[in-house]
Amino acid sequence: MAVDRRSRALIAAALLAIALSISFGGLSSGYGKDGWGLLLRVGVAYLALGVATDIRAPTDSPKAALSGVVALTVVFVAGSLLMYVDFALLRANAHRPPTALDIASHQLDFVFVTLPVVVGYVSGALIRSGRSYVASVLFLSGGLVGFVGGYAFAVLQWNVAPLAQLYYILAVTSTSILGLVPLGVIGWMKPSTER
């Protein structure tokens, strides 16, 4: 069975994003709020979406939404494992090991920030099915929900710096721009089976 070209494009984008992030220290701070940690999460989301595209082609929006939920789950689990390995195993003497609640609350914040990437994927499936107006409203709503959700979750954790709103605006704007990749790949690139 041949790999769908849309899947190959998403996996190639994932490998590029992950390699770029790791080369600039994103792996050692992959749970952090810097730009390289955020790029690492976007790369993991691209990878999950690429594999999901190969396993179950997003021929309609419910299949794409299911793939998006799987991708967000993979981003959450990968970030949690990376944070646990770094704090609990590698730096066990330097810091108090984080509790499961600490890890989960920190990672949920990033699920909101990476939401525009997944929403771009679902919007691409909507564009493919001829519902471009719904796709545009969904894509813009994904950015808004990502900002509001990420910032609100940070406020609930009492983890708000003076310029936190600016950080979340820039982070969600960045992931929204990066969300155009799956939107374009799924929305306009033809699958390998179509000629």
N, C-alpha and C positions, 0 to 999 in steps of 0.2 A: 504494500500500500504506500503510495507516494504521499509525502508531506505537503500539505496545502501551502501555497506560496504566501498566503496571509500569515499563516503560522510561522513560516520561515522569517518573514519580515519582522514580526513581533519578537521572535527569539533573537534575531540579529540585533535589534534595538536594545533588547534586554542585556545581551552580552556586552554591548558597547557601554551602556549606562553602568553596569556593574563593574566592568574593568576600569572605567574612568573614575568611578567612586573609590574603588579599592586602591588605585594608584595614587590618589590624593588623601588616603587615610580614612576612607569611609568605613572600612571594615572594623577598625579599632574604635570608631565612634558611630557605628551603624544604628545605635539606639538613641543617639544624640539629636539635637535640634539644629545641627549645622547643615549647610547645603549639600555636603557630600553624603551625609547620612540620609538625607531626603532623596538624593539621587539613587542611593542604594535601594531604598524602598520602592522607588519608581521602577528600577530595573527588575526587582523581584516581582512586582505587579505585572510588568510586561512579560516576563518569563511565564508566570502562571497563566496569563491570558493567551500567550502563544501556545502553550501546551493544551489549554482548554479548547482553543480553536482547532487544533489538530484532532483532538479526541471527539469533540462535538461541535461541528461548525455552527456558528451563530446565524441560523437561517431565519430566526425571528427574535423579537425582543425578549420573550421569556427565557429562551436558551441563553441569550447574551447576559441577561440579568443573573441567571444562575452561575454562569462563568465568572461574572463580576463578584458575586458573593464569595465564591471559592478563592478568587484572587485576593480579596481583602482579608480572608481568613489566613491565607498563606503569608501575606505581609505581616499580620499580627503575630502568627506563630514564629516566623523567622526572626522578627525583631525581638520577641520575648526570649527566644533561645540565645540569640546573640548577646542580649543584655545579661541574661543569667550566667552564661559562660564567662563573660568579661568580669562581672562583679563578684559572683559567687565562687568561681573557680580560679581565675587568673589573678585577681586582686583581693583574695579572701582576707589577707592580713591588713590591707590598706583601708578598707571600708567595711561598714556593717553590711552583711549580705542583704540584698533587697528581699522583701517578702513577695509572695505571689501577687498580693494586692498592689504593691508598689509597681511591679513589672506590668501587670495588666492595665493599671490606670495610665501608666506612661505610654504604653503601646496603643491604647484606644485613642489617645490624642492624635496619633499618627494615622490611624485608620481614617479619621475625618480629613486630615490634610492630603492623603493620597486618594481620596474619593473622586476628584475630578478625572483621574486617569481611568478609573473603572467606568465612570459615567460617560467618558468619551467613547469607550468600547461599546456600551449599550446604545449610545447615540448613533454610532456608526451602523449598528444593526437596524436602527429605525430609519436612517437615511437610505439604506439598501432596500428597505421595504416600501419606500416612497413616502415616508412621513417625516419630511425634513423640518416642518414647523415644530412638531412635537420634539424632535431631536434637538433643535436649537434651544427650546425652553428647558428641556431636561439638562442640557449641558450647562447652561447658565445657572440653573438651580443647583446643580452639583457643586459648582464653585462657591455659591452662596452658603449652602449647607456645610461644605467643608470648612469655610472660614468661621461661621457662627458656631458649629459644633466643636471644632478644635479649640477656639478661644474660650467657649463656655466650659469645656472640659478642663482647660488649664486654670480657669478661675475657680472651679470647684475643687481643684487640687491645691489651691493657694500657691500656684506655681506661675505667678504673673509678674514679669519684669516691667519696668516703666514703658518700654517700647514694644510690649507683647502684641498689641494690635497691629503695629507695623510689621512685625515678624510674620504674623498669620496672614496678613494681606499679601506680603511678598511670597510666602511659601505656597499659598493657594493659587496665586497668580502663576507661579512657576509650574506647579503641577497641572494647572489648567492648560498652560501652553504645551506641556509634555503630554497632556491628555488628547491633544490634537493628533498625535501619532496613531493611537489605536482607532480614533475616529476616522482618520483618513484611510488607514489600512482596511478596516472592516467596511467602511462606507463606500469607498470608491475602487479599491483594488479587487479585481475579479479573482474568485477562487480558481484553483488549478483545474477544476472540472469544467469551468465555463470557458468558452473560446470567443 
